Amino acid sequence: LEPLRKQLTSPPLSAWKSFKLLKLHELTVRGDAPAAFDMPGEHDAKLSFKGKVDSDRKTRLRLTLEMLDGRAKLLSTTFVLDDGGTVLQAGTKHEGALVVLGITCRLQS
């Protein structure tokens, strides 16, 4: 969790007293084929690469995150982040706690 320390200790997440790493996934996402991973609470998730976004300053990546409970979609969101950047997604509950996903993405060279 050390790479996320600054984000986890800043509002609004600083309201929580502790964090615990439940799982660590390393995914390779190619083309439009989503990379699947499991989440706490027996939910499934998929991450899809939707391409690069033109920017004068840096390479930015567009991705779609979906969370599923069986066939029901709990979440479907598209976001853009810097190559090598991290986005946090929170909201799913598990065992009385809030699950925070930290997603860091890099283009392969």
C-alpha positions as CSV (number, residue, x, y, z in Angstrom):
1,L,0.0,0.0,0.0
2,E,3.0,2.3,0.3
3,P,2.7,3.6,-3.3
4,L,-0.9,4.8,-2.4
5,R,0.0,6.3,1.0
6,K,-0.4,10.0,-0.2
7,Q,-3.9,9.3,-1.7
8,L,-5.1,7.1,1.2
9,T,-4.1,9.7,3.8
10,S,-5.7,12.6,2.1
11,P,-9.4,13.6,2.2
12,P,-11.9,12.0,1.8
13,L,-10.0,8.7,2.5
14,S,-8.2,10.1,5.5
15,A,-11.5,9.6,7.4
16,W,-10.7,5.9,7.7
17,K,-8.3,4.7,10.4
18,S,-6.7,1.8,8.6
19,F,-6.3,0.0,5.2
20,K,-5.5,-3.6,4.4
21,L,-4.3,-5.0,1.1
22,L,-6.7,-7.8,0.2
23,K,-5.4,-8.8,-3.2
24,L,-2.9,-7.6,-5.8
25,H,-3.5,-8.3,-9.5
26,E,-1.2,-7.7,-12.4
27,L,-3.1,-7.6,-15.6
28,T,-2.1,-7.2,-19.3
29,V,-4.9,-5.6,-21.3
30,R,-4.7,-6.0,-25.1
31,G,-6.9,-4.4,-27.6
32,D,-10.6,-4.5,-26.8
33,A,-10.4,-7.8,-25.0
34,P,-11.1,-7.1,-21.3
35,A,-8.8,-8.5,-18.6
36,A,-10.9,-10.2,-15.8
37,F,-10.1,-10.3,-12.1
38,D,-11.9,-11.3,-9.0
39,M,-12.8,-8.9,-6.2
40,P,-13.6,-9.4,-2.5
41,G,-17.2,-10.5,-1.9
42,E,-17.2,-12.9,-4.8
43,H,-17.7,-10.2,-7.4
44,D,-15.9,-10.1,-10.7
45,A,-14.4,-7.2,-12.5
46,K,-13.1,-6.4,-16.0
47,L,-10.7,-3.8,-17.2
48,S,-10.7,-2.8,-20.9
49,F,-8.2,-0.6,-22.7
50,K,-10.0,1.9,-25.0
51,G,-7.0,3.6,-26.6
52,K,-4.8,6.6,-26.1
53,V,-6.0,10.1,-25.7
54,D,-4.3,12.9,-27.6
55,S,-2.6,15.4,-25.4
56,D,0.2,17.9,-26.1
57,R,1.9,17.2,-22.8
58,K,1.7,13.5,-21.9
59,T,0.4,10.1,-23.0
60,R,-3.1,9.5,-21.5
61,L,-5.0,6.2,-21.5
62,R,-8.7,5.6,-21.7
63,L,-10.0,2.5,-19.8
64,T,-13.3,1.0,-18.9
65,L,-13.9,-0.7,-15.5
66,E,-16.9,-3.0,-15.0
67,M,-17.9,-4.7,-11.8
68,L,-20.3,-7.6,-11.9
69,D,-22.4,-9.6,-9.4
70,G,-23.2,-12.6,-11.5
71,R,-24.7,-11.1,-14.7
72,A,-25.8,-7.9,-13.0
73,K,-23.5,-4.8,-13.5
74,L,-22.7,-3.1,-10.3
75,L,-20.5,-0.5,-12.0
76,S,-19.5,0.5,-15.5
77,T,-17.3,3.5,-15.9
78,T,-14.8,4.9,-18.4
79,F,-11.9,7.0,-17.2
80,V,-8.7,8.6,-18.5
81,L,-5.4,8.7,-16.6
82,D,-1.8,9.6,-17.3
83,D,0.4,6.7,-18.5
84,G,1.8,5.4,-15.2
85,G,-0.8,7.2,-13.2
86,T,-3.2,5.7,-10.6
87,V,-6.9,6.1,-10.1
88,L,-8.8,5.0,-7.0
89,Q,-12.4,3.6,-7.2
90,A,-14.3,3.1,-3.9
91,G,-17.9,2.1,-3.1
92,T,-18.2,-1.6,-3.0
93,K,-18.6,-3.0,0.5
94,H,-17.1,-6.2,1.9
95,E,-17.2,-7.6,5.5
96,G,-18.4,-4.3,6.9
97,A,-15.7,-2.3,5.2
98,L,-15.3,-0.2,2.0
99,V,-13.3,-1.7,-0.9
100,V,-10.9,0.7,-2.6
101,L,-9.4,-0.3,-5.9
102,G,-6.2,1.3,-6.9
103,I,-5.6,1.0,-10.6
104,T,-2.2,1.9,-12.0
105,C,-1.8,1.6,-15.8
106,R,1.3,1.8,-18.1
107,L,1.7,1.3,-21.8
108,Q,4.0,-1.6,-22.6
109,S,7.1,-0.6,-24.4
